[in-house]
Amino acid sequence: MTRSAIWCLILAFAAPGIPKVPAAEETPTTPTLAETLPATETAQPSQPPANAPDPIADRLNFKPTFMLRGRLDVDAVMAAQSAASRAQIGTLQNGYGLRRARLGAQGTIGDAADWVAEFEFAGGNVRLRDTYVGLTALPVVRQVNVGYFREPFSLEGATSARFITFMERSPLNVLDPTRDWGICGYWWPESERMTYAIGAFRTGTTSGGFSGQGGHWAVTTRVTGLPIYQDDGEVFRLVHLGGAFSQRQPPNNEVRYDPNPQSNLLVITDTPVSPFLPTVDVPSNSQQLYNLQAAWVGGRRSIQAEWFGTTIQQIGGGVVFLYGSYVYGSYFLTGEHRGYNKNRAGFDQVHVLRPIVRVGKKPATGFGAVELAARFSVSNYNSPNLPIPPTSGAATAPNGTIFYEWTLGANWYLNDYTRLMANYTLSLPAVAGQPQLPVNGFNLRTAIFW
């Protein structure tokens, strides 16, 4: 062994602090991030869990929804009149059958739109009712309806026939433009304490929902407010105030209100004209409609009133002015209150506190809700410039008619979707130069909707 080799062995054993040079396969490596973290903090790929909601997909929700809707109103309408009344306005025949038989559907298209399509089958003919698309994702405006629907005008018009207090709206409803083809925008603040609506509509739409070539355009606007509104589960009260205006071009340059008598008193038109009002037929190329509305609800008590008016620019004659008003009150014996839709600014569904329920063979529980109501209305067709209508026919009257009507009503709500209605009506047309001859009406209805 050489001297150099010996010195190398001595140094190797005498200096244990000198690290041993590892073999090639033992070369140390730099630890990874995962190796330096606890098991619970091990880094994961930047991907959401498989079941996590996708915020972009949520914002782009276009899935349509579909729900059936409809209603049935089965009526019995009877009248009692004297021989003198029959000679003056004709014989009013009793009627029994369907006042309304509607079937349709409604739904939404994500958060972008809602839609309604409904048809009327009462009377044996299919007629269009509310059929529109409501765009709900536009800037500034809350909703824009396009299609065939009610123009924003009266408080009674904004309240569906499913929820009106009496079997029929007041005789002043003839001055409500009701349904037409058009486009209308609706606004309301976050507080929902007021509404504003304005729309353009095609006048001259028939009761079947068809717009003829003789139609023109109308602009209708309505504004409402809720200076008082409280609904905390124990107390419900509100004060509703509003007004509406419509500037219209009459179809075929003619304003016409025709009672259009049927074979009986059971009318199935969208807006029936009272047989006690005269036929109005005024040549005109311009008409204005006006409305003032107010309502108060204090728990089970409520009062509602409206004033209607119209000015008709008569071709070849003076301005015709027709107007009228109604007021009514209602009271729930069983503690309920009238519902109210703040976005539509109209009354809504009544929620029955103790609905009639029967499970199996057990006795029924609950009594439902009972509402009593009374209404007075007056329609003034005594304009000196009103043309004299035809004198033939059962439902015509000469110029100068003022029509008074008293109505007493009782509603029994079996549940939120079914009610029985009974109305007594005293009609008193005051015809110029003729005696006032009362007509008594007795009406019954079974109403259901879904």
Secondary structure, DSSP 8 states (H G I E B T S, - for coil): --HHHHHHHHHHHH-TTS-----GGG------HHHHS-GGG----S---TTS--HHHHHT---B--EEEEEEEEEEEEEEE-HHHHHHH-----EEEEEEEEEEEEEEETTTEEEEEEEE-GGGS-EEEEEEEEE--SSS-SEEEEEEEE-S--HHHHS-TTT-SSSS--GGGGGS--EEEEEEEEE--TT--EEEEEEEEES-B-TTS-B-TT--EEEEEEEEEEEEEEESSS-EEEEEEEEEEEEE--GGGEEEE-----SSS---SSS---TTS--EEEEEEEEEEEEEEEEEEETTEEEEEEEEEEEEEETTS--EEEEEEEEEEEEETTS---EEETTTTEEE----SS--B--TTS--B---EEEEEEEEEEEEE--TT-----S-STT---S-EEEEEEEEEEEEEEETTEEEEEEEEEEEEE-TTS----EEEEEEEEEEE-
